[in-house]
Amino acid sequence: FLDYTQAALFTDALDDYEGRTAGEVIAAQLRAHPSAKIYLTGHSLGGAGAVLAAARLADMGVSPAQLEVVTFGAPAVGNAVFTRAYREKFTLHRVVMKGDPMKDLLSAPLGFRQFGERIAWQPARSVAAFPHAMIAYVDAAIRQLYDSAGTNSFLFLAGQPNRTSGQPVYVAPIAADVDGALTADAPYMKAVLRDALYARNAETVFSAAGGGLSEEGLLTGLDAHLAAAKEAGAAQLYAYRISGAKVRDNRETYRLTLERAVYDTEGNLMAASSRSATTGALTPIETVLYLFTQD
């Protein structure tokens, strides 16, 4: 872990910074700006590296108030002596998924100890991934985000600088028809799809009315949506439908389909597409976002 951290931040001198390493530059900047704060974060090995980087920066004179570390499924990096030496030198938040064995991996053979605030997360019922997998932590983080701010908030990806401000696009309510085991996931799947649409085009207008894309591929309440689209100045009307069913004889594996229909403001169907993928390598929420990016 220390070799990893040293190689990343404290080995190679930077020509543009008078031959100092990246870690030395960061430490100098923080010492020069005592009101500034740096956040160090990582998953698994990355989390171990974040803790050791904070310890090294503390040794270089950076104050505890400037160092905040958030790790996800990270192993302990030192023994009791290390813990006593650094537990007051920076703030550490440890996010640990239920069932993730990594937090205790080195405790017994090496006597390593964890410290800092432990934050327990629970994997969703529909997530089949090994609890230590990064995709499980990302999935839980997305849920935490929307749980705190609401599934109608534009949060995920909304800060991307590549959003366009082109012609307004009207989006009908996103429909979802999923297995019972995915019912709890549906609001999150809709939320990330809404956010992805907003990230693609900042002028996206979302319908406040009812009606969505039916199983037959028809947009219910089309006339009302067309009127709303015209009022919003949109040239096109989009409708999406998410469907999902469990794959037989596979533990918590689902096939998800994302359907899209595009209408002009006269109600003529201009384009339609349907893409599907199975979960496993990704969680259901992540799979919907993946399908959107493929369209």
C-alpha positions as a Python dict, from the first residue, in 0.01 Angstrom:
ca = {
    (1, 'F'): (0, 0, 0),
    (2, 'L'): (281, 240, 86),
    (3, 'D'): (467, 160, -237),
    (4, 'Y'): (147, 237, -430),
    (5, 'T'): (104, 572, -251),
    (6, 'Q'): (470, 665, -287),
    (7, 'A'): (467, 588, -660),
    (8, 'A'): (153, 792, -715),
    (9, 'L'): (243, 1108, -523),
    (10, 'F'): (589, 1113, -372),
    (11, 'T'): (838, 968, -623),
    (12, 'D'): (843, 1141, -962),
    (13, 'A'): (958, 1503, -965),
    (14, 'L'): (753, 1745, -1174),
    (15, 'D'): (943, 1967, -1416),
    (16, 'D'): (681, 2242, -1396),
    (17, 'Y'): (710, 2262, -1016),
    (18, 'E'): (1083, 2309, -957),
    (19, 'G'): (1149, 1939, -938),
    (20, 'R'): (908, 1872, -652),
    (21, 'T'): (679, 1570, -641),
    (22, 'A'): (301, 1601, -671),
    (23, 'G'): (266, 1532, -297),
    (24, 'E'): (514, 1807, -211),
    (25, 'V'): (328, 2054, -432),
    (26, 'I'): (-6, 1963, -272),
    (27, 'A'): (136, 1996, 79),
    (28, 'A'): (291, 2335, -2),
    (29, 'Q'): (-34, 2465, -148),
    (30, 'L'): (-231, 2355, 158),
    (31, 'R'): (19, 2508, 399),
    (32, 'A'): (4, 2832, 202),
    (33, 'H'): (-377, 2836, 209),
    (34, 'P'): (-481, 2720, 558),
    (35, 'S'): (-852, 2770, 485),
    (36, 'A'): (-836, 2522, 193),
    (37, 'K'): (-926, 2156, 232),
    (38, 'I'): (-839, 1847, 30),
    (39, 'Y'): (-1064, 1540, 4),
    (40, 'L'): (-889, 1209, -54),
    (41, 'T'): (-1101, 914, -154),
    (42, 'G'): (-1076, 567, -302),
    (43, 'H'): (-1216, 216, -316),
    (44, 'S'): (-1024, -86, -180),
    (45, 'L'): (-655, -28, -264),
    (46, 'G'): (-743, 329, -358),
    (47, 'G'): (-889, 380, -13),
    (48, 'A'): (-575, 242, 150),
    (49, 'G'): (-372, 482, -60),
    (50, 'A'): (-596, 774, 40),
    (51, 'V'): (-535, 705, 411),
    (52, 'L'): (-158, 679, 363),
    (53, 'A'): (-151, 992, 147),
    (54, 'A'): (-331, 1184, 423),
    (55, 'A'): (-81, 1052, 679),
    (56, 'R'): (210, 1161, 461),
    (57, 'L'): (62, 1508, 406),
    (58, 'A'): (10, 1539, 781),
    (59, 'D'): (379, 1457, 831),
    (60, 'M'): (456, 1741, 588),
    (61, 'G'): (282, 1999, 805),
    (62, 'V'): (-74, 2002, 668),
    (63, 'S'): (-323, 2069, 948),
    (64, 'P'): (-588, 1812, 1048),
    (65, 'A'): (-868, 2054, 955),
    (66, 'Q'): (-749, 2047, 593),
    (67, 'L'): (-744, 1670, 546),
    (68, 'E'): (-1062, 1469, 495),
    (69, 'V'): (-1058, 1108, 378),
    (70, 'V'): (-1353, 897, 259),
    (71, 'T'): (-1285, 531, 179),
    (72, 'F'): (-1506, 259, 35),
    (73, 'G'): (-1435, -104, 126),
    (74, 'A'): (-1077, -21, 221),
    (75, 'P'): (-850, -248, 427),
    (76, 'A'): (-664, -128, 735),
    (77, 'V'): (-319, 8, 658),
    (78, 'G'): (-137, 5, 993),
    (79, 'N'): (-111, -140, 1342),
    (80, 'A'): (-204, 10, 1679),
    (81, 'V'): (100, 239, 1675),
    (82, 'F'): (-2, 380, 1336),
    (83, 'T'): (-359, 428, 1455),
    (84, 'R'): (-253, 621, 1766),
    (85, 'A'): (-15, 835, 1562),
    (86, 'Y'): (-262, 944, 1294),
    (87, 'R'): (-620, 917, 1418),
    (88, 'E'): (-614, 1285, 1522),
    (89, 'K'): (-415, 1403, 1220),
    (90, 'F'): (-704, 1388, 969),
    (91, 'T'): (-1075, 1308, 944),
    (92, 'L'): (-1151, 958, 818),
    (93, 'H'): (-1491, 828, 708),
    (94, 'R'): (-1496, 454, 623),
    (95, 'V'): (-1789, 334, 412),
    (96, 'V'): (-1828, -42, 450),
    (97, 'M'): (-2079, -260, 264),
    (98, 'K'): (-2245, -536, 462),
    (99, 'G'): (-2072, -864, 376),
    (100, 'D'): (-1754, -699, 246),
    (101, 'P'): (-1463, -897, 397),
    (102, 'M'): (-1191, -649, 294),
    (103, 'K'): (-1223, -436, 608),
    (104, 'D'): (-1086, -726, 819),
    (105, 'L'): (-851, -883, 564),
    (106, 'L'): (-522, -787, 732),
    (107, 'S'): (-640, -755, 1090),
    (108, 'A'): (-571, -1109, 1207),
    (109, 'P'): (-241, -1194, 1027),
    (110, 'L'): (-73, -853, 1066),
    (111, 'G'): (-252, -693, 1359),
    (112, 'F'): (-364, -400, 1147),
    (113, 'R'): (-644, -186, 1291),
    (114, 'Q'): (-916, 30, 1145),
    (115, 'F'): (-999, 374, 1282),
    (116, 'G'): (-1219, 671, 1197),
    (117, 'E'): (-1596, 689, 1155),
    (118, 'R'): (-1750, 366, 1023),
    (119, 'I'): (-2047, 416, 789),
    (120, 'A'): (-2241, 96, 719),
    (121, 'W'): (-2415, 49, 382),
    (122, 'Q'): (-2651, -229, 278),
    (123, 'P'): (-2646, -367, -77),
    (124, 'A'): (-2978, -352, -257),
    (125, 'R'): (-3182, -668, -290),
    (126, 'S'): (-3136, -666, -667),
    (127, 'V'): (-2756, -636, -663),
    (128, 'A'): (-2589, -971, -728),
    (129, 'A'): (-2230, -842, -720),
    (130, 'F'): (-1978, -948, -457),
    (131, 'P'): (-2020, -693, -174),
    (132, 'H'): (-1664, -567, -221),
    (133, 'A'): (-1714, -488, -591),
    (134, 'M'): (-1691, -122, -685),
    (135, 'I'): (-2018, -142, -880),
    (136, 'A'): (-2199, -234, -557),
    (137, 'Y'): (-2058, 74, -383),
    (138, 'V'): (-2142, 297, -681),
    (139, 'D'): (-2497, 163, -684),
    (140, 'A'): (-2538, 230, -312),
    (141, 'A'): (-2390, 578, -353),
    (142, 'I'): (-2644, 662, -624),
    (143, 'R'): (-2926, 548, -396),
    (144, 'Q'): (-2785, 750, -105),
    (145, 'L'): (-2769, 1056, -329),
    (146, 'Y'): (-3133, 1038, -433),
    (147, 'D'): (-3253, 933, -88),
    (148, 'S'): (-3108, 1255, 51),
    (149, 'A'): (-3222, 1489, -226),
    (150, 'G'): (-3521, 1320, -389),
    (151, 'T'): (-3555, 1125, -712),
    (152, 'N'): (-3680, 1433, -896),
    (153, 'S'): (-3358, 1623, -829),
    (154, 'F'): (-3107, 1679, -1107),
    (155, 'L'): (-2793, 1558, -935),
    (156, 'F'): (-2619, 1268, -1101),
    (157, 'L'): (-2406, 1383, -1399),
    (158, 'A'): (-2587, 1719, -1407),
    (159, 'G'): (-2264, 1910, -1352),
    (160, 'Q'): (-2096, 1777, -1666),
    (161, 'P'): (-1962, 2063, -1880),
    (162, 'N'): (-2058, 1902, -2211),
    (163, 'R'): (-2428, 1974, -2171),
    (164, 'T'): (-2569, 2159, -2470),
    (165, 'S'): (-2820, 2441, -2467),
    (166, 'G'): (-2977, 2361, -2802),
    (167, 'Q'): (-3343, 2338, -2891),
    (168, 'P'): (-3576, 2236, -2608),
    (169, 'V'): (-3672, 1869, -2606),
    (170, 'Y'): (-3991, 1755, -2436),
    (171, 'V'): (-3980, 1425, -2244),
    (172, 'A'): (-4296, 1240, -2149),
    (173, 'P'): (-4313, 1063, -1808),
    (174, 'I'): (-4076, 768, -1803),
    (175, 'A'): (-4270, 442, -1781),
    (176, 'A'): (-4143, 139, -1591),
    (177, 'D'): (-4274, -217, -1606),
    (178, 'V'): (-4047, -438, -1393),
    (179, 'D'): (-4052, -753, -1182),
    (180, 'G'): (-4159, -724, -821),
    (181, 'A'): (-3799, -761, -706),
    (182, 'L'): (-3710, -451, -909),
    (183, 'T'): (-3999, -237, -789),
    (184, 'A'): (-3783, -61, -532),
    (185, 'D'): (-3523, 10, -804),
    (186, 'A'): (-3768, 170, -1048),
    (187, 'P'): (-3763, 524, -897),
    (188, 'Y'): (-3382, 526, -906),
    (189, 'M'): (-3373, 394, -1263),
    (190, 'K'): (-3609, 670, -1371),
    (191, 'A'): (-3406, 928, -1180),
    (192, 'V'): (-3071, 843, -1344),
    (193, 'L'): (-3240, 840, -1686),
    (194, 'R'): (-3388, 1185, -1621),
    (195, 'D'): (-3050, 1314, -1507),
    (196, 'A'): (-2873, 1163, -1807),
    (197, 'L'): (-3122, 1332, -2041),
    (198, 'Y'): (-3066, 1661, -1862),
    (199, 'A'): (-2689, 1617, -1880),
    (200, 'R'): (-2715, 1561, -2255),
    (201, 'N'): (-2931, 1867, -2313),
    (202, 'A'): (-2981, 2135, -2050),
    (203, 'E'): (-3295, 2252, -2236),
    (204, 'T'): (-3479, 1925, -2172),
    (205, 'V'): (-3835, 1987, -2049),
    (206, 'F'): (-3993, 1711, -1842),
    (207, 'S'): (-4366, 1654, -1844),
    (208, 'A'): (-4563, 1721, -1529),
    (209, 'A'): (-4864, 1532, -1664),
    (210, 'G'): (-4941, 1160, -1663),
    (211, 'G'): (-4912, 904, -1938),
    (212, 'G'): (-4610, 724, -2075),
    (213, 'L'): (-4489, 475, -2331),
    (214, 'S'): (-4710, 165, -2325),
    (215, 'E'): (-4613, -196, -2383),
    (216, 'E'): (-4747, -154, -2737),
    (217, 'G'): (-4503, 129, -2797),
    (218, 'L'): (-4777, 394, -2797),
    (219, 'L'): (-4755, 714, -2597),
    (220, 'T'): (-5068, 744, -2385),
    (221, 'G'): (-5206, 1095, -2358),
    (222, 'L'): (-5027, 1190, -2680),
    (223, 'D'): (-5244, 1493, -2761),
    (224, 'A'): (-5186, 1649, -2420),
    (225, 'H'): (-4813, 1589, -2446),
    (226, 'L'): (-4802, 1738, -2796),
    (227, 'A'): (-4973, 2051, -2672),
    (228, 'A'): (-4728, 2078, -2381),
    (229, 'A'): (-4432, 2021, -2613),
    (230, 'K'): (-4547, 2301, -2845),
    (231, 'E'): (-4599, 2534, -2551),
    (232, 'A'): (-4244, 2461, -2434),
    (233, 'G'): (-4110, 2539, -2781),
    (234, 'A'): (-3982, 2184, -2827),
    (235, 'A'): (-3928, 2048, -3175),
    (236, 'Q'): (-3931, 1685, -3063),
    (237, 'L'): (-4108, 1474, -2805),
    (238, 'Y'): (-3927, 1179, -2641),
    (239, 'A'): (-4086, 889, -2459),
    (240, 'Y'): (-3898, 619, -2267),
    (241, 'R'): (-4001, 289, -2113),
    (242, 'I'): (-3794, 67, -1883),
    (243, 'S'): (-3886, -300, -1853),
    (244, 'G'): (-3715, -570, -1655),
    (245, 'A'): (-3759, -935, -1567),
    (246, 'K'): (-3555, -1187, -1372),
    (247, 'V'): (-3343, -1428, -1574),
    (248, 'R'): (-3456, -1779, -1488),
    (249, 'D'): (-3220, -1988, -1273),
    (250, 'N'): (-2977, -1698, -1224),
    (251, 'R'): (-2934, -1546, -880),
    (252, 'E'): (-3047, -1182, -884),
    (253, 'T'): (-2981, -1142, -1255),
    (254, 'Y'): (-3225, -943, -1467),
    (255, 'R'): (-3271, -853, -1829),
    (256, 'L'): (-3350, -485, -1866),
    (257, 'T'): (-3481, -318, -2179),
    (258, 'L'): (-3487, 53, -2256),
    (259, 'E'): (-3732, 160, -2527),
    (260, 'R'): (-3739, 504, -2685),
    (261, 'A'): (-3988, 670, -2919),
    (262, 'V'): (-3940, 1010, -3083),
    (263, 'Y'): (-4233, 1214, -3216),
    (264, 'D'): (-4251, 1543, -3400),
    (265, 'T'): (-4491, 1808, -3273),
    (266, 'E'): (-4761, 1685, -3510),
    (267, 'G'): (-4763, 1342, -3348),
    (268, 'N'): (-4575, 1157, -3622),
    (269, 'L'): (-4341, 882, -3500),
    (270, 'M'): (-3995, 978, -3628),
    (271, 'A'): (-3777, 713, -3465),
    (272, 'A'): (-3793, 419, -3226),
    (273, 'S'): (-3532, 203, -3062),
    (274, 'S'): (-3506, -78, -2809),
    (275, 'R'): (-3190, -192, -2634),
    (276, 'S'): (-3145, -457, -2368),
    (277, 'A'): (-2876, -600, -2144),
    (278, 'T'): (-2850, -832, -1847),
    (279, 'T'): (-2734, -721, -1506),
    (280, 'G'): (-2441, -880, -1325),
    (281, 'A'): (-2146, -683, -1456),
    (282, 'L'): (-2359, -379, -1367),
    (283, 'T'): (-2644, -327, -1124),
    (284, 'P'): (-2999, -253, -1251),
    (285, 'I'): (-2958, 122, -1199),
    (286, 'E'): (-2621, 125, -1374),
    (287, 'T'): (-2755, -92, -1657),
    (288, 'V'): (-3024, 165, -1741),
    (289, 'L'): (-2760, 436, -1760),
    (290, 'Y'): (-2544, 208, -1978),
    (291, 'L'): (-2835, 141, -2216),
    (292, 'F'): (-2900, 514, -2246),
    (293, 'T'): (-2539, 584, -2343),
    (294, 'Q'): (-2562, 319, -2618),
    (295, 'D'): (-2854, 492, -2785),
}
